[in-house]
Amino acid sequence: MSTTALLSDLRETLLPGRDSRHGPLPPLLLSMTLVTGLVDAFSYLLLGHVFVANMTGNVVFLGFALAGAPGFSTAASLTAVAAFALGALIGGRLGSRHRDHRGRLHSSAAAVQALFLAAAVVLAAAGGSLIAAGYHYGLIAALGTAMGIQNASARRIAVPDLTTTVLTLTITGIAADSALAGGTGSHAVRRLLAVATMLAGALLGAALVLHTHAYDPLAIALTVIILGATVTRVMGKRDPNWVRGGAV
């Protein structure tokens, strides 16, 4: 992949032009990838070794819990999966309602997601610095639902390589499509940005949990989602081309 193509991929992902096929969606989906890292750092470190966004890891944790491994909870993992599925159902309904307008889909899904994140911020603030056990399941339910909505809407928005959560296929694509493997290196920069963004979110989330208020990662996640919803609501009002979608 040439340097020109790499720079073009970088620009289209971080600073898309007005006539870009996906408009502001790539950087907004990257910001949602940051949110994934933030909330999973919070849930894993404070809610008993459970993920609320990465369901692959959660299913593995469920297996650990069923085998009796210490530090893992069957009930917590099942709650996270059920809440995520509920959120995905909500996101799917929103996707069906706004199937012809990705701007409205993103802004409406992000607005509903923000409501669940706001509830989680309130619960985390009430739960204290170490999050009292009585708040765990409420937080898992609220965050799992929020992340299910995010994943379902990102799936319907369908910007290639920006799922906001699943990185296994992203990392596979980086290697399998590289020049070393005989590929073209298509969207390598976008894929690397997705990996780096989730890493940054996890790093920031863990640092905040360990050194500041427990609810800070969730407050940042809420702010990011609200800003993203505002951007697509404003920019999508005049029906620009990017709201209709189209494969890259």
N, C-alpha and C positions, 0 to 999 in steps of 0.2 A: 504494500500500500504506500503510495507516494506521500511526501511531506505535504503537498498541496491538499490531497484528499484527507489527511489527518487533521490539518488545520480547518478544513471545511467542516468536517465532522464535529470538531471542537466548537466552532462558531455556531453551527446549527443547533447544538445541544445546549450551550450556555447562553448565547446571544442571538437567537433566531431573528431573521429579518422580518419585515412587515408582511412580505409575500411568501414566507416560509410555509411549507405544506402542513406543518403541525403548529405553527404560530407559537404562543408562549407555553405550550404544553410540555415540551421536553424539560425546561428548567423547573417547571412546577412539579413535574413527576419526580425529578431529582430531589426537590425539597421534601416531597412525601417519603422518599427513600431515607432521608435524614430523620424524619419522624419515626420511621420503623426502627432505626437504631436507638433512638431516644427511649421509645416506650418499651422495647424489649430489654434494654439495659435496666430500666426501672423494674420491670416485672420479674426478671430473673434474679436480680440482686435483692429485691425487697419482698417479693410475694411467694417465695418458696420454690425457686428453680422451676419456673414455668414461663413459657413464651406466650405473648398475646398476639403476635403478628406472624411469626414463622411457624406455621403449623407442622411442617415436616419435623422440625426439632421437637415440637410438642408431642407428636405421635411417638417419637423415640423415647421421650421422657415418660410417656404413659407406659411404654413397655418396661422401662426401668422400675417404675412404681409398682407395676403388677408383679414384677419379680422380687419385690421387697427390698430394693436398693434404698439405703437411707438418704433422706434429704429430698425425696420426690413424692408427690401426692397424686394419687389416682383421681381424687375428686377435683383437685385444682386443674389438672390437665383436661379432664372431661368438661369442666366448666368453660375453660378457654376455647376448646374445640366447638362446643355448643354455641357460645356467644359469637365466635367468629362466623359460624354458619348462619346464625341469625343476621349478623351484619351483612354477610354476602347476599342473603336474600333481600334485605332492604336495598343494598346497592344494585342488585339485579333488577328490582322493580323500578328504581330510578333510571337505570340504563334503558329499560324498555320504554319508559315515558319520554326520555330525551334521546332516543336512538338516532335522531337526525340532527342533533346539535351538541357537539362535544363540549362547547363552552357552557351551555346550560347544565349538561350532565355533571361536569366537574364542579361548577359552582354550587349546584344543589346538593350533590353528594358530600362535598366538603363542608357545607353548612350543617348538614345532619351529623356528619362525623364530629364536627366541632361541639355539638351539643353533648355527645357522649364523653368527649375529652374534657369538657368543662365540668361535667359531673365527676369525672375521675380526679380532676384537680381539687375539687371541693373535698372529696373523700380522702385524698392523700393528705391534704392540709389538716383535716380533722383527725387523721390516724396517727399523727405525731411523727417524730424523726425516724423511727424504726418501723412505722406502719403497724399499728396494733392488729393482732390476728383477726379481730372481728370485722376489719375492713377489707381483708384480702379478697374475699369472694365478690364483693361489690365492685372492687377495682378490676378484678379479672374480667367480670362480666361487662363492665363499661368499656374497658380498653379493647377486649376481644371484639365486641360489637363494632367499635370505631374502626378497628383495623380490617374487619371483614368488609365494611362499607368501602374503605379505601381500596382494597384489593379488587373488589367487584367492579368499581368504577374505573380503575386503571386498566383492567382487562378489557372493558368495553371501549375505553378511549383508544387503546391499541396503538401506542407509539412503540415501535419495535425496540426491544431490549431495555425498556423502562417499565418493569412490572411493579416497582416500588418495594418488593419484598423478596421474591425468589431469585437467588443469585447462583444456584447450582448450574442452571443452564447458561447463565450469563458467563460464568467462568469457563464452562465447557466451550462456549462459542469463541471466547478469546483465544484459547489454545487450538481448538479444532479448525477454526477458520483462518489461522495465522499463516504467514508465508512459509514458515517452517513445516507446516502440515500440508502444504500445497494449496492453501486457500488464498483468498483475496484480502483477508484482514478486514472485511466489511464491518463498519461501525465499531472497530476496536476501541476507539477513544470513548465513545458513548458507553460502552460496556465497562471500561475501566473506571469511568466517572461514577457509574452506578455502584461499583464495588467500593470505591474510595469514599463515596458519600455515606454509605451505610456504616462503613468502618468509623468515619468521623462522628456519625450520630451515636454509635455505641460507645466510642471513647468519651465524647462529651457527656452522654447520659451517665456513664459510670463515674466520671469525675464529679459530676454534680451530686449524684447520690452519696458518694463517699465524703464530699467536702462541703456541701451546702445543704439547703433544705431538700428534703426528699421529693417534694412536689415540683421542684424546678424543671426537671426534664419534661414533665407533662405540661407545665406552663409554656415552655418554649414550643413544644409540639403544637399546642393549641394556637399559639400566635402564628406559627408558620401556616397552619391550615386555614385560619381566618384570612390571612393576607392572600393566600392562593385563591380562595373563593372570591375575594374581592376583585382580583386581577381578571379572572375569566368572566365574571359577571359584567365588568365594565368593558373589557375588550371584545366580548362576544356579542354585544348588543346590536351591532350593525351587520351581523351575519357575514363576517369575513370568510374567506375560502377555507381556512383551517378548521372551522367547526364541522365541516362535512367529512373530514378524514381522508383516508387514502393511504395505501401502502407505500413504503419507501423502497 
